[in-house]
Amino acid sequence: SLAFPLLCESLCRGFVHGVLTSFYNVQRSGGGWFLSIPNIVGTLLSASISSILFLPALVNANEESAGWLGPVWIIGAIGLGVACGMARERTGSLPPPALIHLLASLWILLLPSLS
């Protein structure tokens, strides 16, 4: 569902990441690039939620790819989470990471029809 990226970003990058920025340093626009504690926590939370909700259905639907789909999904979810967290920190806003997550989800939904 396309509602998932918006809900996930609201929870992980909006609420959790937002609360943690009060306690930890984060990136700023024009500043140095680094992986912050709020980004790590938000990434692990979003990747966990994504894996719990979607991975079992994907593996069951694609039994022939079950051996490699899990690790690829988790690595992709972590990569997406880091990118969304950096977008959140660099822009100071929630719409950019929500758009990135939405576009990634659309790509995943359309991918089977492209092959």
Secondary structure, 3 states (H helix, E strand, C coil): CCHHHHHHHHHHHHHHHHHHCCCCCCCCCCCCCCCCHHHHHHHHHHHHHHHHHHHHHHHHHCHHHHHHHHHHHHHHHHHHHHHHHHHHHHHCCCHHHHHHHHHHHHHHHHHHHHC
